[in-house]
Amino acid sequence: MFGVSTCWRSRSISDGAQLARQVAGLGVNAMEIDYRLTKKTLDELLSAREDLKITPLSIHAVCPAPAYKKNKAKAEAWRLSDPDETIRLKAVNDVADTIKLAALIGARAVVVHAGSVPMEKATLDLQKLYDRGVIGARAGRRLLGELKIKRLKSRGATFDMLLKSLDELSQVAENHGVDVGLENRYYLREYPDFEEMAIIFSRLSGSRIKYWHDAGHAQVQNNLGITPANVWLEEFGDLLIGVHLHDVDRYYDHLPPPSGGEGAVDFGSLKPYLKPDTIRILEMRDEISVERAKRGVEWLKEQGIA
């Protein structure tokens, strides 16, 4: 149940077979297919997977990347939380297509980003306070409180639209026997925050909408004073289907462990929540060297996490 995300090289490698070989070369037999792959790259990767004996455990929606997506850095072209019904339905259809792809190739889960609150970017301001060493001081606490109030006031209809989208996707997931992993996010403005995650799981109890824990995102939010890293798994661990494993230095994430950086992830705290069937995916930046990536894979295996 341990693999590496293709995001490690998908920015720089467009040949799907070569991309699959790069991942397999790290000594793993499984992978997560990320949202940057075009249809051509995806087809090439899927054709190469049998020869390389590498299994796709999960897919990060939206995959393949829609030709009409303008911002290649984003996972989706449209937001599940968009207040415009026409756009919201486009977002639902894109994720639904990824769920169908997962069922077709035998992947167990689809990882989903859930949109964001329509507000100005705020995490950068918190990062500046962190760099000054005052994120936990009065100035940091005051700013964070103001930003959380602003976030709540700015939600408008977007959270209700997100709930509607997830309800529709839960039916698609049920019909195709695939779990949807709702991921805890990096930025303050992104859905869902901790309380919103609890509301979603209360509303969709018993559905195939489950929890996907991103260890790096949780640690960054912890470091910036937004949400303690440990509460996500304490509250939603019983719904856990998969984890993104990467380390953190301050608020710089997607590093292979152990980074040795400031505010790094406590990987040992994850172990009680990892069941034999929990999907574990190492997710790294594309500038990480092969040697460093291999050390990360080996370290996770030595720690009994992979």
KADATA-V383248 format. One line per field, one symbol per residue. phi: phi as a letter, one per 30 degrees, with the letter a starting at -180 (. if undefined). A space follows every 10 residues. Layout:
# KADATA-V383248
phi=???
This chain:
# KADATA-V383248
phi=.cbbdddebd dcccdddddd ddddddiccb acccdddddd dddddddddd ddhbcddbbc dcbddddddd cddddbdbcd cdddeddedd dddddedddd deddciddbb cbcciaddbd ebdedddddd ddibdcdedd dddddddddd dddddhdddd ddeddddddd dddddcibdc cdcdccdedd dcddddddde dddceicddb ccccdddddd dddcidbedd dddddcedcd cabccacbbi bcchcddddi ddiddddddd edcdcecddb bdcbddddde dddddddddd dddicd
